[in-house]
Amino acid sequence: VADPDRPLPGLAPNELGQVPIVMHHMIRPDRVGEYDQTPAEFRAELQYLWDNGYQPVNVGDLVAGTFDVPRGTTPVGMTFDDATTFQISLDARGRVVPSTAVGIMLEFARKHPGFTPAGTFYVNRTPFGSAAAAKRVVPWLTAHGFEIGNHTHDHVPLRPLDPETIRKEMATGAGVIHELLPGYRIRSMALPLGSLPHDPQLVVRGSWRGTSYGPYAVMLVGANPAPSPYSRDFDRAAVPRIRSSQLPWPAESDFAFGDWMRRFEQSPETRYVSDGNPNSIAVRKGDEDSLAPRFAGRAAVSGS
């Protein structure tokens, strides 16, 4: 149900529009990496998303087309690579440290009823700082509506590797997750350093020494929003992402978050906008051929 107090851009439903999937790394005051954000920058991102009608969703729900966001809003996939303590840490009493990405999201949700914290965390061999931390944090995330994805075991570029080593990286990466969450369904993986194997299917699904993995949606480093999951153009094996932005946003013109949000403001007709009904897919008249055939039975065609 839409929040009557929430600002929305008033756009007509268009569920074949583009969806931003934002790639985050560390949220830390000293911002050591080019992809890192300060807590203030992450708060600014969340405020922008709220003010402009974007609703966070997990990537697994997004790629499956099973998400449900209020009418007039746009889903935004929130992804976090490398599973660091700056993304989430728990204190001795099991509470989320407020300065982490999850802590900031929870604080934002308390102040903005209707904002749903969500996100997919792509983990490597020692998630969230240590084996002891991983045993606490990973189950906490899934119990509170977040999602875990495969980021390979060792976070090494996959393109130079032989197929056997790639399958090992994928299977042992999945094993890290299943040791913490037995039976957990991993729905996606993020390419370490954006490095795609010569045979892309190796990261979609496979097996190594009796351990199978996939099928996965594959997150690229990318530089543009993703097609709608209902579109003919959507490719689960190559889902683009945009990287998070550092302030000041107006200085950015390199296809990061700030740049793409300006593009959506300038061309709002390109943006996915929900009709609020998870059982139908709002398609503008004339765009029917862009709908993937398997979704044809759910199409609701608008007049313009």
C-alpha positions as CSV (number, residue, x, y, z in Angstrom):
1,V,0.0,0.0,0.0
2,A,1.4,3.4,-1.0
3,D,2.2,5.8,1.9
4,P,0.0,8.9,1.4
5,D,2.7,11.1,3.0
6,R,5.4,9.9,0.6
7,P,6.6,12.1,-2.2
8,L,6.1,10.5,-5.6
9,P,6.8,11.8,-9.1
10,G,3.3,11.1,-10.3
11,L,4.5,9.0,-13.3
12,A,2.1,6.7,-15.2
13,P,2.7,2.9,-14.7
14,N,5.3,1.5,-17.1
15,E,6.6,-1.9,-16.0
16,L,8.8,-2.3,-19.1
17,G,10.9,0.6,-18.0
18,Q,14.5,0.4,-16.8
19,V,15.4,-0.5,-13.2
20,P,18.6,0.7,-11.4
21,I,20.6,-1.9,-9.6
22,V,23.2,0.0,-7.4
23,M,26.5,-1.6,-6.6
24,H,27.9,-0.6,-3.2
25,H,31.1,-1.5,-1.5
26,M,32.3,-0.1,1.9
27,I,30.4,2.6,3.8
28,R,33.2,4.2,5.8
29,P,34.1,7.7,6.9
30,D,37.6,7.6,5.4
31,R,36.4,6.3,2.0
32,V,39.6,4.4,1.0
33,G,38.4,3.0,-2.3
34,E,37.0,4.6,-5.5
35,Y,33.7,2.7,-5.0
36,D,33.3,3.5,-1.3
37,Q,30.9,5.9,0.2
38,T,30.9,7.9,3.5
39,P,27.9,7.4,5.8
40,A,26.7,10.8,4.8
41,E,26.8,9.9,1.1
42,F,24.9,6.7,1.7
43,R,22.3,8.6,3.7
44,A,22.0,11.1,0.8
45,E,21.4,8.2,-1.6
46,L,18.7,6.8,0.6
47,Q,17.0,10.2,0.9
48,Y,17.1,10.7,-2.8
49,L,15.6,7.3,-3.5
50,W,12.8,8.0,-1.0
51,D,12.1,11.5,-2.3
52,N,11.9,10.3,-5.9
53,G,9.8,7.2,-5.5
54,Y,12.3,4.4,-5.5
55,Q,11.8,1.3,-3.3
56,P,14.7,-1.0,-2.4
57,V,14.3,-4.7,-3.3
58,N,16.5,-7.8,-3.2
59,V,18.1,-8.8,-6.5
60,G,16.7,-12.3,-6.3
61,D,13.1,-11.0,-6.2
62,L,13.9,-8.4,-8.9
63,V,15.3,-10.9,-11.5
64,A,12.5,-13.3,-10.8
65,G,9.9,-10.6,-11.3
66,T,8.3,-11.5,-7.9
67,F,8.8,-8.2,-6.1
68,D,5.9,-6.1,-5.0
69,V,6.3,-2.3,-4.7
70,P,3.6,0.4,-4.3
71,R,1.9,2.0,-7.2
72,G,3.9,4.9,-8.6
73,T,7.3,3.7,-7.3
74,T,10.3,2.2,-9.0
75,P,12.2,-0.9,-7.6
76,V,15.9,-0.3,-7.0
77,G,18.1,-3.3,-6.5
78,M,20.5,-2.7,-3.6
79,T,23.7,-4.8,-3.8
80,F,26.7,-4.9,-1.5
81,D,29.9,-6.6,-2.7
82,D,32.6,-8.3,-0.6
83,A,30.7,-8.6,2.8
84,T,32.7,-6.2,4.9
85,T,32.2,-5.1,8.5
86,F,31.4,-1.6,7.1
87,Q,28.2,-3.1,5.6
88,I,27.0,-4.7,8.8
89,S,28.4,-5.6,12.2
90,L,26.6,-6.7,15.3
91,D,27.6,-5.6,18.8
92,A,27.9,-7.9,21.8
93,R,24.2,-7.7,22.3
94,G,23.4,-8.7,18.8
95,R,22.4,-5.1,17.7
96,V,23.4,-3.7,14.3
97,V,26.1,-1.1,14.6
98,P,24.4,2.2,13.6
99,S,27.2,3.5,11.4
100,T,27.2,0.5,9.0
101,A,25.2,0.4,5.8
102,V,22.5,-1.8,7.4
103,G,22.4,0.3,10.5
104,I,21.9,3.4,8.4
105,M,19.1,1.7,6.4
106,L,17.3,0.6,9.6
107,E,17.6,4.2,11.0
108,F,16.2,5.6,7.7
109,A,13.3,3.1,7.8
110,R,12.4,4.2,11.4
111,K,12.1,7.8,10.2
112,H,10.4,7.0,7.0
113,P,7.5,4.5,7.5
114,G,7.0,2.6,4.2
115,F,10.7,2.4,3.4
116,T,11.6,-1.2,3.4
117,P,15.3,-2.1,4.0
118,A,16.4,-4.6,1.5
119,G,19.6,-5.6,-0.3
120,T,21.7,-8.5,-1.6
121,F,25.1,-9.1,0.0
122,Y,27.7,-10.9,-2.1
123,V,30.1,-12.9,0.1
124,N,33.5,-14.5,-0.2
125,R,35.3,-17.0,2.0
126,T,35.3,-15.1,5.3
127,P,32.1,-12.9,5.3
128,F,31.9,-9.9,7.5
129,G,35.3,-10.0,9.0
130,S,35.7,-13.4,10.7
131,A,34.2,-16.8,10.9
132,A,32.6,-16.0,14.3
133,A,31.0,-12.8,12.9
134,A,29.7,-14.6,9.8
135,K,27.9,-17.2,12.0
136,R,26.0,-14.3,13.6
137,V,25.6,-11.8,10.8
138,V,24.6,-14.0,7.8
139,P,21.6,-15.6,9.5
140,W,20.6,-12.2,10.9
141,L,20.5,-10.8,7.4
142,T,18.3,-13.4,5.9
143,A,16.0,-13.4,9.0
144,H,15.5,-9.7,8.5
145,G,14.6,-9.6,4.9
146,F,18.0,-9.3,3.2
147,E,19.6,-11.7,0.8
148,I,22.9,-13.5,0.4
149,G,24.6,-14.0,-3.0
150,N,27.7,-15.8,-4.3
151,H,30.8,-13.7,-5.0
152,T,33.1,-16.7,-5.5
153,H,35.4,-18.1,-2.8
154,D,38.6,-16.1,-3.3
155,H,37.5,-12.9,-5.2
156,V,40.0,-13.4,-8.1
157,P,39.4,-12.3,-11.7
158,L,37.7,-15.2,-13.5
159,R,38.6,-14.5,-17.1
160,P,42.2,-15.8,-16.9
161,L,41.2,-19.0,-15.1
162,D,40.6,-22.4,-16.6
163,P,37.1,-23.9,-16.4
164,E,38.0,-26.3,-13.6
165,T,39.2,-23.5,-11.4
166,I,36.2,-21.3,-12.1
167,R,33.9,-24.2,-11.1
168,K,35.9,-24.6,-8.0
169,E,35.6,-20.9,-7.1
170,M,31.9,-21.0,-7.7
171,A,31.2,-24.2,-5.8
172,T,33.3,-23.4,-2.8
173,G,31.8,-19.9,-2.7
174,A,28.4,-21.5,-2.5
175,G,29.7,-23.8,0.1
176,V,30.6,-20.9,2.4
177,I,27.0,-19.8,2.3
178,H,25.5,-23.2,2.7
179,E,27.7,-23.9,5.7
180,L,26.1,-20.9,7.4
181,L,22.7,-21.3,5.9
182,P,22.0,-25.0,5.1
183,G,19.6,-25.4,2.2
184,Y,19.6,-21.7,1.4
185,R,18.6,-20.9,-2.2
186,I,21.3,-18.7,-3.7
187,R,19.7,-16.8,-6.6
188,S,22.5,-14.7,-7.9
189,M,26.2,-14.1,-8.1
190,A,28.3,-11.0,-8.6
191,L,31.4,-11.2,-10.8
192,P,34.6,-10.4,-8.8
193,L,36.1,-7.3,-10.3
194,G,33.6,-7.6,-13.1
195,S,35.7,-10.3,-14.7
196,L,33.5,-12.5,-16.9
197,P,34.9,-16.0,-18.0
198,H,35.4,-16.8,-21.6
199,D,32.5,-19.2,-21.2
200,P,29.9,-17.1,-19.3
201,Q,27.8,-20.2,-18.6
202,L,30.4,-21.4,-16.1
203,V,29.1,-18.8,-13.6
204,V,25.4,-19.4,-14.3
205,R,25.4,-23.0,-13.1
206,G,27.7,-26.0,-12.8
207,S,29.4,-28.4,-10.4
208,W,32.7,-29.2,-8.9
209,R,33.6,-32.5,-7.2
210,G,30.0,-33.3,-6.6
211,T,28.9,-29.9,-5.4
212,S,26.5,-28.1,-7.7
213,Y,25.7,-24.4,-7.9
214,G,23.2,-22.2,-9.7
215,P,21.3,-21.4,-11.7
216,Y,22.3,-17.9,-10.9
217,A,21.5,-14.5,-12.3
218,V,24.9,-12.8,-12.9
219,M,25.6,-9.3,-11.8
220,L,28.0,-7.3,-13.9
221,V,29.9,-4.2,-12.7
222,G,28.1,-2.6,-15.6
223,A,27.5,1.1,-16.2
224,N,23.7,1.4,-16.8
225,P,20.4,0.4,-15.4
226,A,18.9,-3.0,-16.1
227,P,16.1,-3.7,-18.5
228,S,12.8,-4.6,-16.8
229,P,12.8,-8.3,-15.8
230,Y,9.6,-8.6,-17.9
231,S,11.3,-7.3,-21.0
232,R,12.6,-9.3,-24.0
233,D,15.9,-7.5,-23.4
234,F,16.4,-8.8,-19.9
235,D,19.3,-11.3,-19.7
236,R,19.7,-13.1,-16.4
237,A,23.2,-14.1,-17.3
238,A,24.3,-10.5,-17.7
239,V,22.5,-8.0,-15.4
240,P,24.1,-4.5,-15.5
241,R,24.6,-2.4,-12.4
242,I,25.5,1.2,-11.7
243,R,28.0,2.1,-9.0
244,S,27.1,4.2,-6.0
245,S,28.0,7.9,-6.1
246,Q,30.2,10.1,-4.0
247,L,29.3,13.7,-3.3
248,P,29.0,16.1,-5.0
249,W,26.7,14.3,-7.4
250,P,26.6,17.2,-10.0
251,A,30.4,16.6,-10.6
252,E,29.8,13.1,-11.7
253,S,29.3,12.3,-15.4
254,D,30.6,8.8,-15.6
255,F,27.4,6.8,-15.5
256,A,27.4,6.3,-11.7
257,F,24.3,6.7,-9.5
258,G,24.1,10.5,-9.6
259,D,24.4,10.6,-13.3
260,W,21.8,8.0,-13.9
261,M,19.3,9.6,-11.6
262,R,19.6,12.8,-13.6
263,R,19.0,10.9,-16.8
264,F,15.8,9.4,-15.3
265,E,14.7,12.9,-14.2
266,Q,15.3,14.2,-17.8
267,S,13.6,11.1,-19.4
268,P,11.1,9.8,-16.9
269,E,9.4,7.7,-19.6
270,T,12.4,5.3,-19.6
271,R,11.9,4.5,-15.9
272,Y,10.1,1.4,-14.5
273,V,7.0,2.5,-12.6
274,S,4.8,0.1,-10.8
275,D,1.1,-0.2,-11.2
276,G,0.8,-1.6,-7.6
277,N,-0.6,-4.9,-8.8
278,P,1.9,-7.8,-8.6
279,N,-0.4,-9.9,-10.8
280,S,-0.4,-7.7,-13.8
281,I,2.3,-6.0,-15.9
282,A,1.6,-2.5,-17.0
283,V,2.6,-2.1,-20.6
284,R,2.2,1.1,-22.6
285,K,0.3,0.9,-25.8
286,G,2.7,0.2,-28.6
287,D,5.2,-1.5,-26.4
288,E,3.5,-4.9,-26.4
289,D,6.2,-6.5,-28.5
290,S,8.8,-5.6,-25.9
291,L,7.2,-7.9,-23.3
292,A,8.9,-11.3,-22.9
293,P,6.5,-13.9,-24.3
294,R,6.3,-15.9,-21.0
295,F,4.6,-12.8,-19.4
296,A,2.1,-12.1,-22.1
297,G,-0.8,-13.4,-20.1
298,R,-0.2,-10.8,-17.4
299,A,0.0,-7.7,-19.7
300,A,-2.3,-4.8,-18.9
301,V,-2.0,-2.3,-21.8
302,S,-2.5,1.3,-21.1
303,G,-3.8,3.8,-23.6
304,S,-0.6,5.8,-24.2
